[in-house]
Amino acid sequence: MKNLYKRVNPVTIWMVGASQGIGLELTKRWLEQGHRVIASARQAESSSELAVLSKRYANLKCLNLDVTDEQDCQQKANQAWLLFSGIDIWFYNVGAYQPMTIAQWCTEDFVKMNQANYLGAVSLMVALQPMFAKQGSGRWIWNASLASYFGLPYGGGYSAPKAALVNLAESLQPELAQQNVQLQIINHGFVKTRLTAKNDFSMPGLVEPAQAAALIDQGMQRQNFEIRFPFKLRIFLSALKTMPYSWALAITRRMLKS
């Protein structure tokens, strides 16, 4: 499968979730590298940060998108495809997070997290797959989380749909490969954003969005199915996943607030 991400060969990237955090930082990097970028978010067309970039780069197009609206996903997928006569890379970067105990469980918040962290990707996948299949090449990158490795106290509303996204990617990868479409996932740890600002505990390996974008950018140069960081947190959560449940749950029980 050819590498669709080379600095000497500009490509068209649809970044869904581009208005802040990792998405905004990656958009900046790609524009600097000469790639064509379609930046989407609910209010992408009125984002002050993206407006500044639009004045500097003619190869940036902004497109409002509500991933919770299946019809909007279909319509905007068609529009995005026509902006630069095709898409080489579709990057799904939408995320929602609300920590909560079982006593605080809010179904409305859980539904929002499912729509942002999982179902939005599914709606866009259904809309985009026929176009990529006809094109005969492409690359999909879904930003998941190391939280998908093992469910941790108070974070299940976030990690459950992220785990579903990873499981779906594992299921679809062989089929897509037959169509010359490469599917990759990103499992990263704590990044300093509006989401992690909700946490009231120490976050090991916390990085700035620009640092995370640089690591993802480096990972995109390779063909690995999974891009993952940071090392220590990944090793810890991987160990939890492979331990007997009696051991792993004894460890996570210690994370409960007294």
Secondary structure, DSSP 8 states (H G I E B T S, - for coil): -----BTTB--EEEEES-SSHHHHHHHHHHHHTT-EEEEEETTGGG-HHHHHHHHH-TTEEEEE--TT-HHHHHHHHHHHHHHTTS-SEEEE---------STT--HHHHHHHHIIIIIHHHHHHHHHHHHHHHHT-EEEEEE--GGGSS--TT-HHHHHHHHHHHHHHHHHHHHHHHTTEEEEEEEE--B-STTGGG--S--TT-B-HHHHHHHHHHHTTS--SEEEE-HHHHHHHHHHHHS-HHHHHHHHHTTS--
